[in-house]
């Protein structure tokens, strides 16, 4: 029988009353500290609780079982490793973290693993097995560009995935940051499959000029017009972590209704304001 993730969230919320701590973030755990009750929770109650909707879709979450984020793995010794190595959370830990970050809210995650070319099978299999246990968690498959259209369809069906997650460094013959093109890691065969099945494509764009890059803009427009049934989400606002990238890229793409943007890992205020205004 499937576990109902909503009930898991609510029960854990009432037990923990919401918590937030960074010390175990690398291994996908957030623990209670007195600081939370003195600062974070009161701030949340005063400024965020009524502002946020009761139901939230987290469209960009990495849920993965990579080495380095298992409960018994040793803690890192450096701060960069502490907060970045592992790049994911076990799904039960992710659901628990939502309770601590957004007490009283229901958060529905869309998850995908994070992989390199050598462990795609294992990471996708982990997520597929977890998806069987929850009614309100969705997953995207992490893709290899050299998969055929038929192979990708089989893998999507086997894992009950709702979309695809291509990534620049999955290209077999590695290209430099400024040589990589979207169609190198998101081939037309995969786009055709997504078009035929109305799938979501979560796209992390490469190239050093990011959303301001003319080739990226041209190829995003091509995807939008050639594959209108695809729901294309450009991750991290196209990696517009500086104003210039967003100021060029967002207006250029704003009229394309099937191009959407997620705001994960982006804290640039001016880009956020422009995105809300334009899109």
HELIX and SHEET records of a PDB file:
HELIX    1   1 UNK A    5  UNK A   16  1                                  12    
HELIX    2   2 UNK A   25  UNK A   27  5                                   3    
HELIX    3   3 UNK A   34  UNK A   35  1                                   2    
HELIX    4   4 UNK A   36  UNK A   40  3                                   5    
HELIX    5   5 UNK A   41  UNK A   43  1                                   3    
HELIX    6   6 UNK A   44  UNK A   48  3                                   5    
HELIX    7   7 UNK A   79  UNK A   84  1                                   6    
HELIX    8   8 UNK A   91  UNK A  101  1                                  11    
HELIX    9   9 UNK A  120  UNK A  131  1                                  12    
HELIX   10  10 UNK A  149  UNK A  159  1                                  11    
HELIX   11  11 UNK A  168  UNK A  170  5                                   3    
HELIX   12  12 UNK A  182  UNK A  185  1                                   4    
HELIX   13  13 UNK A  188  UNK A  197  1                                  10    
HELIX   14  14 UNK A  210  UNK A  212  5                                   3    
HELIX   15  15 UNK A  214  UNK A  226  1                                  13    
HELIX   16  16 UNK A  236  UNK A  239  1                                   4    
HELIX   17  17 UNK A  243  UNK A  253  1                                  11    
HELIX   18  18 UNK A  269  UNK A  278  1                                  10    
SHEET    1   A 7 UNK A  55  UNK A  62  0                                        
SHEET    2   A 7 UNK A 106  UNK A 112  1                                        
SHEET    3   A 7 UNK A 138  UNK A 142  1                                        
SHEET    4   A 7 UNK A 163  UNK A 165  1                                        
SHEET    5   A 7 UNK A 200  UNK A 203  1                                        
SHEET    6   A 7 UNK A 231  UNK A 234  1                                        
SHEET    7   A 7 UNK A 259  UNK A 261  1                                        
END                                                                             
